[in-house]
Amino acid sequence: MLLAATVRSQVNPEICRYPLGMTGGQIQDEDISASSQWSESTAAKFGRLDFDNGDGDGAWCPDIMAEPDGLKEYLQVDLRSLHFITLVGTQGRHADGMGNEFAQRYRIKYSRDGSNWVGWHDRKGRQVIEGNRNAYDVVLKDLEPPIIARFIRFMPVTDHSMFVCMRVELYGCEWLDGLVSYSIPDGHQMIYRGLDVYFNDSVYDGASAESSSVHSFTKLTKGLGQLTDGTWGLDDFLHSHIYGMWPGYDYVGWSNKSIPKGYVEMTFEFDHVRNFTSMKVHCNNMFSRGVRMFRQATCYFRSESDWESDPVSFRPTVDRVSQSARFVTVPLGDRTASAIKCRFHFSDLWMLFSEVAFQSGSAVYNTSLTPRKHGHPTNILPGDDPTHKVDDSNTRILIGCLVAIIAILSAIIVIILWRQVWQKMLEKASRRLLDDELTARLAVQTQAFSFLHSSLSTESSSTTNSTYERIFPLCSDYQEPSRLIRKLPEFAQSTEQLGPSTSCRALAAGGSDSAPHYAEADIISLQESSDSSTYSITAVNMNLFAGTDSSMREFPRNKLTFKEKLGEGQFGEVHLCEAEGMQDFLEEDLSIEGNNESPLLVAVKTLREDANKNARNDFLKEIRIMSRLRDPNIVRLLAVCVDTDPLCMITEYMENGDLNQFLCNLRLKEAADEDKTGQEDKQDKSMVSYSKLIGMAVQIASGMKYLSSLNFVHRDLATRNCLVGKNYTIKIADFGMSRNLYRGDYYRIQGRAVLPIRWMSWESILLGKFTMASDVWAFGVTLWEILTLCKKQPYSQLSDEQVIENTGEFFRDQGKQVYLPKPPCCPDRVYNDLMLSCWRRNAKQRPSFQEIHSRLMESLA
Ligand code: ADP
């Protein structure tokens, strides 16, 4: 019973609208192919709806140059088995602002065997589907009629005025019926009181040929059509519940006069040999107009090459009372076959069918067995009803459904009770509480999902131009966090430890500190990158990166003289170089404060030679970002060498390296000593005063104030990403994460996405939201690093996994969250009013950089 219920619900077109796995990943990369691709990073496998996971450039984009008329380009999905497809979704490429390509119109082709392709058209014959109007929103289209196929091709229709990129999803369910084609004589035309009534199979997708017999008729072969489209006819065949269709549209019908044999022969071909229990035929029975269900059905079976000689015959009881259309069940006696040929004998002038379905093996039905709108079987009078078997089987299935629902509800009650006990135990262990959170969020996602489904269901009878743009963003809002949260427990296992030798904190901890603190070790790895489609960036932020940079000039490479290696970053090495003639090159713009040396010392960041295309693009994007930033507390990009490889960016040289290393080599000068001398630099270069530390924080706040005036979200503010010049000048550097935000990606180390979780706000970790307020959170951590002189990693007592758990506590806000402790030198006021305010749960209640800057200045006074 459970099985029957499951199968039944799976094929109901009302709910047969499940995403088939482009978004969820159930469809494998190798099953997504394309006629061409613009580049490796826009290959077919990136054409997954709502995916922008950073592997590629965010969508499938065909190479329209390769195919000048562009009309043959396609993105193909192999579903591996026949599916009933009711809905398609498309989206363009936005790649978090970098892309603006989408398919305004497209067509669909499909195939059941991979060799015969059919162009889909709607019930009015229109092939072209209106697609996307922007690069962001998902547009869903009902397929009316639905498609039964294994292979689907999306074919953008383009006029070459723009590049086209697509991300797609298919919605439906598996076609368990197994029927791959039926052959029938095409339906006839009736003239009813002067009205033309067409009973042809208007959506048949196979071949049609004129029969050569004496009584010529059109024979339809090798296709599926109205008899399997999941739509039943109304009692009155002159009307259709599909708006705007001609009289008789719902039915395929034959006139007794035109078929002298007295029966209509239909052949049904199946995917493999099956054990057939019954066949259900939806018939019209409007006898007042000369239409009646069949008098007799005789079915022949074929397992191998020949038809077996012993057919099964069935005579339904003639219904002279009810004119309702109904399903008639023909028992097939558990016969084994891969093809069935049935002869339906007329009992009146006309015979009209709207649906045929088979029950084989373990209760497999096609889509037509659940009423869409009209509960025809219920109209039949009991007792004298020839189709009472239909009722019986429906009742059985109904009972099956009820039992299944009761079983599921009982299971849910047990789970809820069990969870209550479990939760009490878990309160002690915050890690498990986070898992709990995960479940809750998944539930929200499921709710959002079912909301989508119910919304879709209510719209299901509308025509093909229904879009659900308002629904999808809601879904993706919930999808992203849960996807990220789901990955949280994996964090612990995948910490990258790329730079332990540079770790001051690790040394300070005498090697016992298992979490090396520096650079990449401060960044936690994910096995997979996450979709960053929900990451917020503002319009201003977008403009910052739009277009190409014209101001950044090419510097002659041969005028750079290597001095020493300064460090190594994600892209390659950073070198100290002398740049001959740089001052002249920069001309009037001599704002590299206090540096009039010639040749000028510069830092040259070079893209490593084996860098792949993505890294190369990222490198160029970072150049584009940096070239637009001009502030005394932001590291300046002076020039570039991008005409030839290796690509280089030339930035001002900050002689004291990064702030993290700089500070961890220093010790705090006692307040008393500070008062005494005021000359700490000269006396002991290894000492630094509290006021100097706050002075550094002020400079960072000032740089961030500038960024926030541009609405630019840095996403990776930390001492490791600030550089120190002469006289404690601090400048913010490393726009890698903001660059990656823009790419819709996190930068990958050895193929892994990375996140600086110890600096990230709870909403950045759990919701994927990066805003100025999350930069403020990171500033609070950076301030804490500064005041502890980077001797320890933030939350050094917590494992990465525990940091994530703590994030969950920030979210729950039940007072169980752990804050970074007050650094010993930090006055209460600075800790309570400033540092803690950066970590407020409500992002709106966190101070702005403007406020932070002035509060820090005040604290210095
Ligand atoms: P990436 O962003 O790829 O990780 P970084 O910009 O962090 O690379 O550079 C790596 C290291 O090189 C830094 O930690 C720092 O020590 C050094 N470095 C980078 N830029 C400069 C600079 N302008 N002046 C001095 N040292 C620098």
Residues whose N, C-alpha, C, O or C-beta is under 5 A from the ligand:
A	BS01	ADP	L566 G567 E568 G569 Q570 F571 V574 A603 T651 E652 Y653 M654 G657 D658 R720 D734 G736
